[in-house]
Amino acid sequence: MSTVDFPTILEQAARSTDRPTKDVTISALLAAEKTTKRSGLVIPFSSLVGEWRLCFATGANKDKQRGGIRLGRGYYLPKFAPASISFTRDSQSEDCNTGTITNKLLVGTVRFQFTGPCRYPGQKNFLAFDFTELQFKLLGLTLYQGKIRSGKRLGKDFEQLRVAELPFFTFFWASPTSIAARGRGGGLALWVHD
């Protein structure tokens, strides 16, 4: 059985214009995830801090026959419609594994930005978060900026919420140039540091 050179493939997928096929990238992501789980590798929160552009993602569907999930085909995101995620540390907290998550999507002259708290307990490379603010801009002009809350989470502080109530990522790859994770819905994502 041959092993997948996932570090090289993931770096090529994140950085190169000569990208691997979608199937090769998915195989590399799965190999990285399996290797991280088997080795018990802990990715420090400091490896995630910064801004990361989403370059590849898969969806996931429930597979009723197998009793699990089935990954979607995957796709590379075009650079002309960038989506990014960023993590910053909470400098006022004694806990160095709490901070802020920001998710941005730019389509032409329209920008959506979701922001909220995140916590990274370090166990199993798990990052829980909650988007609590939305900003919507058109041509650089802010059309809306305000708080958002899910009806289920309304009235609870982020620290009091159980993980079962929150969206999350489980990270399994972190290099100086790219990070990768599986989301709560089962899909995989690869981001590149710009």
C-alpha positions, 0 to 999 in steps of 0.5 A: 500500500503506497502512502500519500505525500500529503504535505507536498500535495497540500502545499501544491494545492494551496500555493500553485497554479498547477494544482493537483486534481480534486480527487488527489487533494481530497485524498491528501486531506484525508491522509493528513487527517488520519495521520494527525488522529493516529499520532495525537498531534496537537496543533497550537492555537498560535499556528492558526492565528492570522488571515487565511484565504479559502482555496479548496473545500468539499461539502458533505452529505449524510450517507444513509446506507453506510451510516456516516457522511459522504464527501462532496466532489470538492472545488477550488475557489476562484481568486476573484471571489475570495473567502477568508477566515482569520483568527486573533488571540484575545489579549485581555484574557488569561486563557491564551486559547480564546479569541475572535474569528472573522469570516469574509466573503468578497464578490465584486464590490460586495463584502460580507463579514461575520465576526464572533468569539472562538475558543480552542481548548487544544484537545483534538485540535477543536475550535468552537466559535459563534458568529455574533456580528455581521457587516455588509458593505457595497462599494466600500460603504457600510450598508449594515453592521449589527449583532446577529444571534441564533434563536437557539443561542439567544441570551447565553454567553459564549462561554456558557454554551456547550460545544453541541450548540456551536459550530466548530472546526477540527484542524488536522493540518497546519504549516506556515503556509496552509491550514486544513480542517473538517467542519461540523457538517463533515466537509473538508477545507484548505486555507492558504496564508496570504 
